[in-house]
């Protein structure tokens, strides 16, 4: 397969000067070179960041949709398929044992990454969407009924809304939206008022994919538990930006997608407390999830295997393991500090673009900057930026209720990751200024 317009070049742009964008007060900005981390140490491992698009060096600002992959992940996939490809768990030969060891090493790595008590608390899924559907169809079908409430924050991704609507219709439960404040934070007073002994589950994102909002999940979970409700946390946008400890959060369930964490597509993980997993009946039946089968009775394997029917995405787990090893080789706190400083720079730089408005101003947030530009459709903005090699997202971002909170149907979004630089922010701002002047 040939990729058009690909060039080989050096490791990519270095962080630009703090005052490269006209109108930005360099003295008011934090130092972008966070002690213990430089974006260049990440960029040098990401091959795709060294290509060009439309004659310009690629500026990848669509990390909220998917992150780019380090060579360690790409090489791990090739090595697996080239030397160890086999099905797992059921084979007695050498390669089956090797593949099984890698697969289960991936499970252990995810458990460590999330702070889970045991690898057995981790179920491999295709991603966050499948994880939420698994909980809805397995736990939800057994535990929801007429008159029960499912509280879902308005800022949620559709993947954390639609599964609950489907199971609520089936069980005659009710999905209740938790409203937002004008700043784009979850209205905590409204949340407290909505909670009752009818509340069976609270679904909330650890970080919003459209507003960047980071809700007080630990406090929300503690409050929900007072009413006996369970809490599912969508961590798809969170895990790449700050450390997560599911036991400290006391989350009943926590889900994430590998492709938003520098790993391959089609792989993700669900953490759930042991008592939750034990109470979850199989959602799908087939191989790998059984102990024995005959035509009178089937006995199921213990968790987590009984929730992983069929042949899983073995190479995906190998890639996820490589991604976790790569990502955790950096100082996580230093990475978070760098991203915060880069977000602050980006906010101030974007504020110099005439007619540009960033949505949401919650005090706790990740580096997701969704915006509108007066006189321009979001899709046209994205196409204009693409001419300059700058990739952003435009549309409803699978979060239509969150956009509707601002009276919008679509918006543009620039989302940053640890390998982005202030120079790339400057290029984004310069291109937007040219668009306004066109």
Secondary structure, 3 states (H helix, E strand, C coil): CCCCCCCCCCCCCCCCCCCCCCCCCHHHCCCCCCCCCCHHHHHCCCHHHHCEECCEECEECECCCCCCCCHHHHHHHHHHHHHHCCCCCCCCCHHHHHHHHHHHHHHHHHHHHHCCCCHHHEEEECCHHHHHHHHHHHHHHHHCCCCCEEEEECCCCHHHCHHHHHHHHHHCCEEEEECECCCCCECHHHHHHHCCCCEEEEEEECCCCCCCECCCHHHHHHHHHHCCCEEEEECCCCCCCCCCCHHHHCCCEEEEEHHHCCCCCCCEEEEECHHHHHHCCCCCCCCCCEEEECCCCEEECCCCHHHCCCCCCHHHHHHHHHHHHHHCCCCHHHHHHHHHHHHHHHHHHHCCCCCEEECCCCCCECCEEEEEECCECHHHHHHHHHHCCEECEEECCCCHHHHHCCCCCCEEEEECCCCCCHHHHHHHHHHHHHHHHC
